[in-house]
Amino acid sequence: MREIACGTGALASCGPLAVPADAARPIAVSDANDMVVDGVHQRLYVSDSYLNKIVVTDCTGKAVTELTGLPQVQDLELSPDSGTLYAAVEGADKIVAFDTATLTQTAEYPTGAKTIPSRLSCADGKLWFGYGDQWDSGLGSVDLTAETPTVTLDLAAGHDFASPPELYADPDNPGTLLALDAHISSGPIVVYDISSGTPVIRVSAEKNGFYRDAALTPDGRNVVVAGPGKRALTEYRLSDLEQVRTFPVPSEPETVSIAPDGTVAATVLDTDDIGDTYVFSSDPGRPASVRNLSHSWMPWFGHSMNWSADGGKLFVVTEGADNDSSTFNVVDEPRKYVATLKVDAPATATRAKPLTVKGSLVSALALPAGTPLTVTRTDMESPNGKSLGTKSLGTGGTFSFTDTPPAGAKVTYKATYAGDATHAPATASDTVEVSRATPTLTLNNNGKVYDYGKDVAFTAHLGTTYKNRKVEIWADPFGSDKPNTPVKSGTVNSSGNLSVTLDLKRDTKVTAKFAGDARYTPKTTSSTVGARVKVSTSVSGHYKTTYTWGHTYYYFRQSKDPVFTTTMTAYPGRKQRLQMQVYYGGVWQTMGSTEYFALSSSGKSQVTVTGTPPKNIRFRVRDSYINGSSGDTVNSTTHGAWKYFVFTS
């Protein structure tokens, strides 16, 4: 959030970033207190007081490591050569130093029991720190030039700070230390002269208090302060604390950072979802460039922000609602204005009929009429997109054009603004569902029933289409153990037919599918056909057979029990139904109730008829598979042949 150093030194850049514009990624930070940029090592350091750690990332936000065991770590400060990172560890009453090359701790400076150091700034060879709690607060320093660095407290030069002062300094304005008494309405901005090594108040003024953040201008002569009183960022001269300029924002500012070229960036408490990140041009007459990087439903979780050291990119951490992560944002061209592009196509349209696409391109810095947009149409005929040429922006940032879609189905119109020296590129699209004709697709044999194992030819017939003449045929045998399977795929013949022969052993749903084309919709049609089971019955225990009464009869002695053995197509849990009838009164009549008998895994069932039947009376039996009643539904009902028999003495 600040760009400050302990002395003179060159600013290093956080290099060219191998990430796209305005990229974002999660970062394992819950409460981002401070963020500093290390251009020498291509890293960023983010302090997290809630999780007691410093998260180290590369310049894309990718995690490098974590420096842990730092209770309530607050401000961070980087030495001029980027060799040392200082951290104010509030919960341990000390300041800790890390080697930035090895990321190991090299020193610590205890500041005294219950001093609670929280704010840091390097200036004139000393590490200055704000410490304390509420009115028991003060200004201290660590003399880094001494052979044994020493800690000195009570350096506020007579000012009674209401809370630990927030400190700022710049090597381009040596001998100057800025302190904000930030957490009270009457708290002043205090400018110290530290050229003698002992702070002396040079100038002090109240500026509405409750300062949220501040940043020094590149020459260290002015400061831009974020304060909620006027809902604005205000720039003051350090020499006399007179106002120089205001940077208006629509809601309370939270953080401010200034690039080496003087460009001011700020984040705000965006409760209205207008935008949370503002970048101001050096021209006061131009509006701010605004981006919305945080979630509209949780803006109060705050931000942490800093420029890359070369001022080319802006890093913004937007805190999340949970305790585990935030979002690390890289704004690739922060000075450019965001251009919001919208495309509005009708929801539906008729193929080969003109339609009108409308849209708008708006920006805080308005774009002139005539601004070019490139437009493409993507459809089934042009899946990689077809250029529709350049369309010009009209007055008021609107545009429209007509087009006649040659293909049906989903058609996407995409408009692209290439950007310019002051505006970022933008792309938007919208889709329209364009009508298509319905083709004819038929499939024969629906409702027919065939014997078990019958080879049956199925023919799909496709009527008129545009380009696609391909049909798929699928077969889905009944029963969960048999999947729906493609059995034929190909181009129909000159008559529009595609045929396949199936060996039917179960009831089967056969489906023909046409995927559609640019002018005809997809079409599916099905035929469900039945397949009987294979069933036969053998008779044993008889003493003779005779052809009589139009059938072969089996003759049994009254003392011999007939045995009927059924062989039927096997299926798990399947049963056969045995039906017995007697010829009485000139008609066949069923005796009692029909019974079901389980089949073995090989499809066998043996039934013995017992008792003392009447002599010379005609009987018959039949074995059947009854769809549903026989234990499953994978075949069509099938009746076996009647077996006729008579009992004699």
ZIKAZI-V583207 format. One record per backbone hydrogen bond with DSSP energy under -0.5 kcal/mol. CO is the residue of the C=O (numbers start at 0). NH is the residue of the N-H. Records with the same first field share a line. If there is no record, write none. Layout:
BEGIN
CO=NH / NH
END
This chain:
BEGIN
1=3
5=124
16=18
19=22
22=329
24=327
26=28 / 325
30=32 / 48
33=46
35=44
36=38
37=41 / 42
41=58
42=37
43=56
44=35
45=54
46=32 / 33
47=51 / 52
48=71
51=68 / 69
52=47
53=55 / 66
54=45
55=63 / 64
56=43
57=60
61=57
64=55
65=67
66=53
68=70
69=72
70=90
71=89
74=87
76=85
78=81
82=99
83=78 / 85
84=97
85=76
86=88 / 95
87=73 / 89
88=91 / 93
89=92
92=110 / 111
93=88
94=108
95=86
96=105 / 106
97=84 / 99
98=102 / 103
103=98
106=96
107=109
108=94
111=114
114=131
117=74
118=129
120=127
122=125
124=143 / 144
125=122 / 127
126=141
127=120
128=139
129=117 / 118
130=137
132=135
134=136
135=132
137=130
138=154
139=128
140=151
141=126 / 143
142=145 / 149
146=148
149=142
151=140
155=158
158=160
160=136
164=166
165=179
167=177
169=172
170=173
172=175
174=193 / 194
176=191
177=167
178=180 / 189
179=165 / 181
180=183
181=210
183=186 / 209
186=206
187=180 / 189
188=204
189=178 / 191
190=201 / 202
191=176 / 193
192=199
193=196
199=192
202=190
204=188
209=227
212=225
214=223
216=219
220=237
221=216
222=224 / 235
223=214
224=226 / 233
225=211 / 212
226=231
227=230
230=248
231=226
232=246
233=224
234=243 / 244
235=222
236=240
241=236
244=234
245=247
246=232
251=268
254=266
256=264
258=261
262=258
263=279
264=256
265=277
266=253 / 254
267=269
268=270
269=272
275=267
276=290
277=265
278=288
279=263
281=283
282=285
287=289
288=278
290=275 / 276 / 292
294=297
295=298
297=300
298=301
301=318
303=316
305=314
307=310
312=307
313=330
314=305
315=317 / 328
316=303 / 318
317=326
324=319
325=26
326=317 / 328
327=24
328=315 / 330
329=22 / 331
330=313 / 333
332=335
336=423
337=339 / 363
338=340
339=361
341=359
343=357
346=432
348=434
349=352
352=404
354=402
356=400
357=343
358=398
359=341
361=339
363=365
367=370
370=392
372=390
373=415
374=387
375=413
376=385
377=411
381=378 / 384
385=376
388=374
390=372
392=369
393=396
394=397
396=360
397=393
398=358
400=356
402=354 / 404
404=351
407=379
408=433
410=431
411=377 / 413
412=429
413=375
414=427
415=373 / 417
416=425
421=336
422=419
425=416
427=414
429=412
431=410 / 433
432=348
433=408
436=438 / 520
439=462
441=460
444=447
447=529
449=531
450=453
453=455 / 503
455=501
457=499
458=443
459=461 / 497
460=441
466=468
468=491
470=489
471=512
472=486 / 487
473=510
474=484
475=508
478=481
480=482
484=474
487=472
489=470
492=495
495=461
496=492
497=459
499=457
501=455 / 503
502=504
503=452 / 453
506=477
507=509 / 528
508=475
509=526
510=473
511=524
512=471
513=522
517=407
518=436
519=516
522=513
524=511
526=509 / 528
527=446
528=507
529=449
530=635
532=534
533=568
535=566
537=564
539=562
543=554
545=547 / 552
547=550
550=547 / 552
551=643
552=545
553=645
554=542 / 543
555=647
556=559
561=608
562=539 / 564
563=565 / 606
564=537
565=604
566=535
570=573
573=598
575=577 / 596
576=578 / 623
577=594
578=621
579=590
580=619
581=583 / 588
583=586
586=583
588=581
589=591
594=577
596=575
599=602
602=567
603=599
604=565
606=563
607=609
610=612
613=616
616=646
617=582
618=644
619=580
620=642
621=578
622=639
623=576 / 625
624=626 / 637
625=629
626=628
627=630
629=574
631=627
633=506
635=532
637=624
642=620
643=553
644=618
645=555
646=615
647=557
END
